[in-house]
Amino acid sequence: MIPFNPVARGLAEDAGLIRNAVDRVIKSGKLILGPEVEAFEREWAEWVGARHCIGVASGTEALTLGLYAMNVPDPMKPDRVYRSDFQVMTVANSSPATVNAAVAAGAYMDYTDVAPDGLLRAVSGDKMPDVLLPVALYGRLPQLRGTDQELALGSCFWDLAQAHHQGAWRDALACTDPEWFDPGSMGRCCAAAFSFYPTKPLGALGDAGAVVTDDPDIADRIRRLRNYGFGERDRVVDHGWNSRMDEIQAAILRERLRLLAGRNARRKELIALYADEANRGGWADRIHAGLHIVAVRVPRRDEFRAALSDVEVETLVHYSIPAHKQPYRDDGEYETCDLPETERWCSETVSLPFSCWTTDEEARVAAKAVSRIMIAQMEARESE
């Protein structure tokens, strides 16, 4: 079986550097929020092009903390109760973590439909949220713009969980239309969340995440929130909780970060291999690739995946159920939510074998199998 993501190969290749990182932490005697976390925060901020980075326990916590930091307390309530009408707009074809984090931060959710490539499309001026939460699906960045350029959106918080390329934060800022987004507000209140889940381009040996921003006030607030709300030792100044990055995870991420440029280059080689086969097979318009996931859209997904499984090609789906259709949304709140392209996207996408440890031969076999099955499906539809 050609594995979807051979994580074990990466662990075997990195076993030596992982042991060195762990040994370094053990010798230091510091296990949480110590020198390794501080060093990783500096190095990741430099990698993505941000002024500040705050290491946290997971990508979901990074999303939650960032959005919580943007939910301004109600000034009429002395106990700093956060606004109950805090509105976040995002897409529904992302990981459940995106929406779960927003809800945990006290947000009321609003969804906007996606473009045919699965990314956030233009947002109409009559649906201005407090925070827009664009998602870099598969590591690809949407171009953000509004249909009413006279309205400026003050806050934008990026879900860059899957976007680990160099300069990702600067690229995200460059994707915003300055005629729609107020540059002053963007500079004051804008951040992004990253995940270092083991399958990501930069993966930890477990869960870890980070928030980046250019705003020192947002950075300071998230540092407090991740550590019980402490402003200084024993003095709690905010409604925080425990979302601290472990020293061992930070040390491992530092070692792997030194290899990320080469590994991302390897991913680009595999994307090119898939793209070449797609061009030859006539399905170039169906492939959607980022540095985290290579996916295709097919009209008969179950049949397609079964056929690939028969020739021992493993696939996954990212993501099969849109957020507004998840079973826990049974209160009828989103029954009238009109997201036709999102629902088509979630019913048709298939993720193909892809990792910097996927071999050329595995990618070629998988791509050729995709071509055969895709062509067979297209011919079958024409004959119906």
N, C-alpha and C positions, 0 to 999 in steps of 0.2 A: 504493500500500500504506500503510495506517495503521500507523506503526511502533510496536513494543512500548514502546520507551523512546527518544525522539529526543534522545540525548545531544549530538549535533552542534548542535542548536538552543541548548542551554544553553551550550555552549562559545562559540558565536557571540554570544549575548547578553552573556556575561561576559568577552568578549575583552579589553575595556579594563581591567577590574579585575584580570584575570589578568596582563596586561602590567605594570600598576603594581606588583603584588605581586612579580613576578619582578625588576623593576628595583630595587625596594627591597632585595631580598636581594643582588643583584649589587653595589649600591653599598656595602652593609655589609661585604662580603668574608667573611661568616660563612655557611657552607653546611649545617652539621649541628649540632643541639642548641645553637642560639644563641638570640638574643632573640625571634625569631618563634615558635619552638617553646615557649619559656617563656610568651609572651603567649597563644598559642593554648591551652596547658594551663590557664591561669587562666580564660580565657573559656569553654572547653568545660565545665570544672568548674562554673562559675557557671550555664551553660545547663542542665545536667542536674541540678544541685542536689547536687553532691558536694564534699567538702573537698579532694580531691586528684585530679589527672589526670596521667597519664604518657603522652606521645606515643611511639608505636612505628612500626615499618615497615609493618605491615599489620594487618588485623583478625584474621587467623589467628595472627600473632605475639602479638597482644593476648591471645587465648585461651590460647595456649601459655604465655606468661610468667605470666599470672594463675594458671593451674592449677599450673604449676611452683612458684610461690611458695607454694602451699598444700600441696605434697607435702613434708611435714616430713622432714628427713634422719633416717636410722636412728641413734639415739644409741649403738648398740653398735658402729658402724663409724667409726673415726677419720677416714677420708677423706671423710666427709659423703656417703656413698652414700644415694641416696633410696630410700624404701620401695618394694619390688617388689609389695606387695599394696595399693598405693594405689588406691582404688576410686572411680570417678566414675559417677554415674548421669545419663543424659540421655534425650532422645527420639531416635528414629531417622529422623524425617522432616525433618531439618534439612539444611543444606548439609554436604557432606563435610568442610568445614573444621572444623566443630564437633568431630567425632570425631577427625579427624587431629590436631588440636591437643592433645586430651586424651591420645591415644596418645603423641605426641611429648613430653608432659610426664611420661611414665612411668606413665600410669594404666591400670588394668584396667577395661574398659568394662562397664557394666550398663545395660540399656535398660528403660524403662517405656513402656507403651502410652499413646496419646493419647486425648483425648476426641473426639467427632464434629466439633468445630471445629478439630481439628488441634493443639491445645495440650496441654501437660502436665496430666495429671489427678492425682487423689489418689495418693499413694505409700503402699504398705502398710508397716506397722511392722516387718515381718520382712525388709525389704530396705533397711536403712539404710546408705547409702554414706558415704565420707569427705566427699565433696563432691557436692552436687546441682547440676546444670548445666541450669537451665531456659532455654528458647529463646523469645525474643520473635518468633515466626514472623510475617513480614510487618510487624513493628512492633507486634504485639498482645501484651499481657502476660497470662500465665496467672495464675490465683489459686492460690497454693501452699498445700497443706494435707496433713496425713497422716491415715491411717485409725486410727492408734493415737496419741492425743494425749498419752499418758504418755511417749512417746519424743521426745527433742529432737535435732534435727540441728544439728551445730555449724557447718558451713560451707556456704555457698551462693554460687556464682559464676555470674553471669548472662551469657548470650550476648545482648547488646543490639545486635548488629551492624546490625539493621534498624530499631531504635527510636531515632529522632533527634528526638523531640518534646521540647519544653521540660519540664524536670522529670522526665525519663525515669528517672534513678537513684532519686529520691525515690519515684516511682510504683512502681518495682520493689520497694523496701523495704516499701511499703505493701501489696504483694500477698502478703506472708508472714503466715501464721497464727501469732500469738505464742504460742498454746497448744501449737504443735508445734515451732516454731523457738525455740531458747534465745536470748533477746535479748542476753545477755552474749556468747555465742559469735558471734552474728550481727554484733554491733558490732565484735568483735575481728578477725574473719576473714571478710570478705565483700567482693566486688568485682564489677565488670562490665567486659565487653569491648565495644568499638565498632569498626566498620569504616567507613572513608571511601572505599571503592571507588567509582569514578566514577559508577556507577548508583544509589548510595544517595542518600537525601534531601539529605545534605550530602556531596558528592563531591569528592575531590581530583583532581589531574591525573595520576593513577596510583594506586599503592597507598599506604595510610596507615591507621593505627589508633590506638587509645588504650585504656588501662585507667583506670577511676575507682574510688575507694574512699574511705571515711571513716577508714580505719585508717592512721595515719602509718607504722607498721612495715611493713605490706604495701606501701605506696607507695614507701618507701625501698628495699625489697628489689627491687621491679620496676625502679626506676631503675638499680640496680646490674646486674641481670640483662640489661637491654637494652644495656649498654655494657661487655661483656666481664667483668662482675663487679667492676669497679673500685669500691672504697670511697673511694679518693682516687687521685690520679694515680700510676700505676705500682704500685699496691698492690691486688692482686686478692683479694677476700675471699669470693667466691661463684663458683659454676659458671655464669658468664654467657656470652653470645654477642652478636653484632651485630644489634640490632633498633632502630636509631635513626631517628627521624623527620627527614626533610630539612627544611631551612629553607624551601625553595621551596614544598613541600607545605603546611607550616604557614601560610605567608603567604597562599596561595590559600584555604585553609580559613578563615582569619580573615576574609577579604573576603566569602566566601560565607556565613559564619555570620551576618553582619549582615543577610542577606536571607532567612534560613531561616524566620523567623516568617511572613513573607508567602507564601513558597513552600509552607509546610505548610498555610496557610489555603487556598491554591489547590488543593492535593491534596484537602482536605476537600470543596471544592466539586465536584470530579470524583467523589469517592466518593458524594456525595449524588445526583449525576446518575445514576450506575450503580444506586444503591439505588432511586431513583424508578422506573426502568425495570424493575428486578427486582420491585418491588411490583406494577406493572401487569401484568407478564408471568407472575406466579405462581411466580417462582423466588427469592424473597427468602431462603428458608431455605438456598439453595445458594451464596450469595455470602459471601465471607470477605475483609474489606478492612482493611488497615492503611495507614499513611502511606508504606509502601514498595511494597507489592504489593496489587492487587485481583485476587482469584482466585474461581473458581467450581468446584463439584464436579459432574461429569457422569458418567453410567455408561458411555458409549461415547466415551472421550476422543479416540481417533484419528480417528473419524468427525467428531466435533465440531470438532476443530482443522482437519481438511481442509476442512470446509464453511466455516469462517471464512476460511481461506486463499483459497478460491475467490472470496470477495467482498472480498479484499484487506485482511483484518484479521490482523495478525501477533500470534502468541501464543507464550508459552514455558511451561515447566513447572518449578515449584519445590516439590518435587523428585521425580523420577520413580522413583528406586531408594532404598529405605530403607537406612540404614547397615548393618544386619545382613545385607543381601542383596547388598551390593556384591561384584563379582567377586574382589577381593583377599581377601575373607573366605572363603577356600576351605579352611580348615583344619578345618572342621566345628564350630568352637567355638560358633557361634550357630545351628546347624541346628535346635535345639529351641526357639529363642526364639519365644515366643508373643505376637505383636503384631498381632492381626487388624485393629484399627481403623487402626493405622499403615499397614499394607499397603493397605487400602482407600483411605485418604487419598492415598497416593502414586500409586495407579492411577487416581484420578479427578480430581485437581486440574488446572486450567488457569489460567494467569496472563494477564490481559487488558491491552491497551494502557493505560498509566498513568504519568504523569509530570507535574510542574508545567508542562512545556512541551507536553503534550498539549492540543489545542484542544477547546473544547466540542463543536464539530461532529464531530470525530473520536471523542470519547467517545460521543456520541449515536448515531452510525452503528454503532460497535462494539456498544453496548448493545442496540440494536434488532436487530442481526444475531444476537447471543446469544439474544435472546428468540425469534426465529423458529426458530432451530435447536433451542433447548431445548424449545420447545413441540412441534416436529415429533418430537423424540426421545421425549418423554413420550407423545404420541399413538401412536407406533409401538409402544411397550412395552405400552400398554393393549390394542392390537389383537392382540398376539401370543398 
